Amino acid sequence: MLEVLIQRTMKMEKRTKMKMSDRAKIFLPFNGLRGYYDLILNVDKIKEPKRELSEDELNHLSDIFNKLEKRMIVKITYYLEDGYQNIEGMISKIDITKRIITIVKTKINFDDILDVWII
């Protein structure tokens, strides 16, 4: 009996050690509910119609647009698909002919902008 245990122990010692990169794969997190949380987030979204701005609001935005320059930090509320979103970042491009402002890499049409704050 003792000899059998010794033989088994010797066989165990002959195992090669696993590489650290392979070992890390064993402990990757498991997501059994893949897609569930995205579904919940989509259900909670309430579609909001795009607002038509008044003449005063348009004049206010026009005044702010005249002050904007490349590399300024701004916060913009704009309409995207089915509701309003906020973005905060540096202006990387202002294209007056196409009426588009680019915040980092996000292009926003002037007509979709509800409000702008210079930070």
Buried (B, 14 or more C-beta within 10 A) or exposed (E): EEEEEEEEEEEEEEEEEEEEEEEEEEEEEEEEEEEEEEEEEEEEEEEEEBEEBEEEEEEBBEEBBEEEEEEEEBBBBBBEEEEBBEBEBEBBEBEEEEBBBBBEEBEBEBEBBBBBEEE
